[in-house]
Amino acid sequence: MRTDTSDLGTRARLEELREQIRHHDYRYYVLDSPEISDAEYDALFRELRGLEEAYPEFVTPDSPTQRVGGEPLAAFGQVRHAEPMLSLANAKDEHELAAWHARVVKLVSEAGFEPAGLRFTLEPKIDGLAVSLRYEGGRFVTGATRGNGRVGEDVTQNLRTIAALPLSMRPDSDPPPPVVEVRGEVYLPLAAFERFNEQRIAAGEPTFANPRNAAAGSLRQLDPRVTATRPLSMWTYGVGYVEGDLFATQWQVLGWLRERGFRVNPDVRTADTLEELVTVCRDWEARRADLDYDIDGVVIKVDSRRMQVALGTVGRDPRWAVAFKFAPTTAQTRLVRIGINVGRTGTLNPYAVLEPVQVGGVTVGLATLHNEEDILRKDLREGDVVIVQRAGDVIPQVVSPLTDLRDGSERPFRMPEACPSCGTGVVRTPGEVAVRCPNFDCPAKLVETLKHFVSRGAMDIEGVGEKLVQRFFDLGMVRDPADLYHLGYEHLIGLEGFQDKSTRNVLAAIEASKGRSFERVVFALGIPHVGGQTAALIAGRFPSMAELRAAEPETIAAVEGVGPIIAQSVAAYFRDPRNADLVDRLAAAGVRMEAERRAVPPSAGPLTGKTFVLTGVLPTLSREEATALIERAGGRVTGSVSARTDYVLVGDSPGSKLAKAEKLGVALLDEAGLGELLEDG
């Protein structure tokens, strides 16, 4: 055995890692109160495993790599699993997944199987609490947590409160096995988790860091009546011990579970090649933000149970399965302070300044806080340790504080009484959450209005971004959108960074924006409550600025998808003399002030009489382009889903319109489906 100085250092690091992991196992599995993120824990475990693989003579029987998890609480009875509940090795990227796949192909071949017969099942890795359910003669008799993998905690009475768990199996032509252990994952739906934490804040109780902890804490209540009040659910994904040779494949196991009344995820897939494995994993990762439950990866299993037996296990992991892990979408960090931005309508928008943290594969230092009411409801305080969430490409948001980590130094938030940009006293409109600066000349409002006007969804002035707009404003060159059209070569050529070509390019982009569609001009004005789709609805009814400015609120409100609040906002905008002057100056500069006349009447199109609603981001079409395609084909686009809606066109990150469409049974389309409709017509 090696005994040099480097060995002593290695042994010391190994023992340090083991102690750290034991501590975090205790916090995670026993107390349900982790101190570090999953990604940080995985990093510790990877380092320990790597050192033990390099120095196998230093492996100890009590190392965390040689067992599965934490010990059961003494407060619960103990249940010995008839077949161990093993954990899974992780593949953090496609290279590690490829290495696992290559090992499986090699081992299967060495075991005498034909590698060409390999098939895999892929299941979402639910981030909940693993349980084993023992059924005898088709009836549920005992339920236990994973525990240490061999002995778990008896939570039978608590599990019986979960409606998704069948107390008796559904009858089938074949009798149920005398004994079977069904494996599953108990979880808390995301919407229920948010409500649950809000209730705990209102009651002055500590919040849970994530839905997994909330589910674990709920299932391990000493009083089942408390568990019964928690909206727990469950997915089942396999069997452990079973009397009789019932299943040849994992796919058969899942089908049998469904037939017997167990809840099995409807999107479980199969794959035959490494390329298919990667495609399915990435598809799940892209969809995770749309789910009402947390997944932190995809579980991949060799489908053949004979191959599973032949592959066996090594240490704590089965060789025949692996977890493809996603980048975590939540993390813990400190809320350093709460800042305020002033929007183009004067709304004071709070945001969180965070200690930088990795979330979803990117470093996050800022996050949205929505509004004052949301901050107070969540009881967020400057100095809190908080949970930050980033799902897909959504702006990071602060989910909740970890109130049990407070030390008394945290500072409650209060919205300022004066605008941080201009010092004007703020106003609070009865019935509205927003707090606003009423000063028309507030510098922050003016700059945000300019940024909105030049943005991609509005006038889309290429080369004139937020930084350049701010620079123009600071130099006194531009104060409102109409000023942009009075910029000349002599104004720009002397500025730092502007050469002849760049100057001419910017001026050409400003000139080109004059020809943007009328609906985009309406949107670019920044009228409160008028988004891009609403602007299109209004422009469709009032095809010129003259008609729109003359319209009464009641007439505007009659446009489907608009309503009285938006109508009042539009009418009030044009009644303001300063806004009227801006529109006049834009018209004098040559900006389009009326819609193009249709070359083909709507009645001639294949979508005549059909009403569409758009939600989410389409792969290749902008909303304006999709709307134009539908309208040219005779259809109409509205802003809200109703029983009269024929189709909802759904893109990535759809909003509440999708849920309403599903509730009403409205037909759903993707971009390809819209193309098929147009072709069929």
Secondary structure as UniProt FT lines:
FT   HELIX           5..25
FT   HELIX           26..30
FT   HELIX           38..54
FT   HELIX           56..58
FT   TURN            61..62
FT   HELIX           64..66
FT   TURN            74..75
FT   STRAND          78..80
FT   STRAND          90..91
FT   HELIX           94..110
FT   TURN            111..112
FT   HELIX           115..117
FT   STRAND          120..126
FT   STRAND          129..136
FT   TURN            137..138
FT   STRAND          139..145
FT   TURN            147..148
FT   STRAND          151..154
FT   HELIX           156..159
FT   TURN            160..161
FT   TURN            163..164
FT   STRAND          179..187
FT   HELIX           190..202
FT   TURN            203..204
FT   HELIX           211..219
FT   HELIX           224..228
FT   STRAND          233..242
FT   HELIX           250..259
FT   TURN            260..261
FT   TURN            266..267
FT   STRAND          269..271
FT   HELIX           274..287
FT   HELIX           288..290
FT   STRAND          295..302
FT   HELIX           305..311
FT   STRAND          313..314
FT   TURN            315..316
FT   STRAND          317..318
FT   TURN            319..320
FT   STRAND          321..325
FT   STRAND          330..342
FT   TURN            344..345
FT   STRAND          347..359
FT   TURN            360..361
FT   STRAND          362..368
FT   HELIX           372..378
FT   STRAND          381..382
FT   STRAND          385..389
FT   TURN            392..393
FT   STRAND          397..401
FT   HELIX           403..405
FT   STRAND          411..412
FT   TURN            420..422
FT   STRAND          427..428
FT   TURN            430..431
FT   STRAND          435..436
FT   TURN            440..441
FT   HELIX           443..454
FT   TURN            456..459
FT   TURN            462..463
FT   HELIX           466..474
FT   TURN            475..476
FT   HELIX           481..484
FT   TURN            485..486
FT   HELIX           489..492
FT   TURN            493..494
FT   TURN            496..497
FT   HELIX           500..512
FT   HELIX           513..515
FT   HELIX           518..524
FT   TURN            525..526
FT   TURN            528..529
FT   HELIX           532..541
FT   HELIX           545..550
FT   HELIX           553..557
FT   TURN            560..562
FT   HELIX           564..575
FT   HELIX           577..589
FT   HELIX           602..604
FT   TURN            606..609
FT   STRAND          611..615
FT   HELIX           623..632
FT   TURN            633..634
FT   STRAND          636..638
FT   TURN            643..644
FT   STRAND          647..650
FT   HELIX           656..664
FT   STRAND          667..669
FT   HELIX           671..680
//
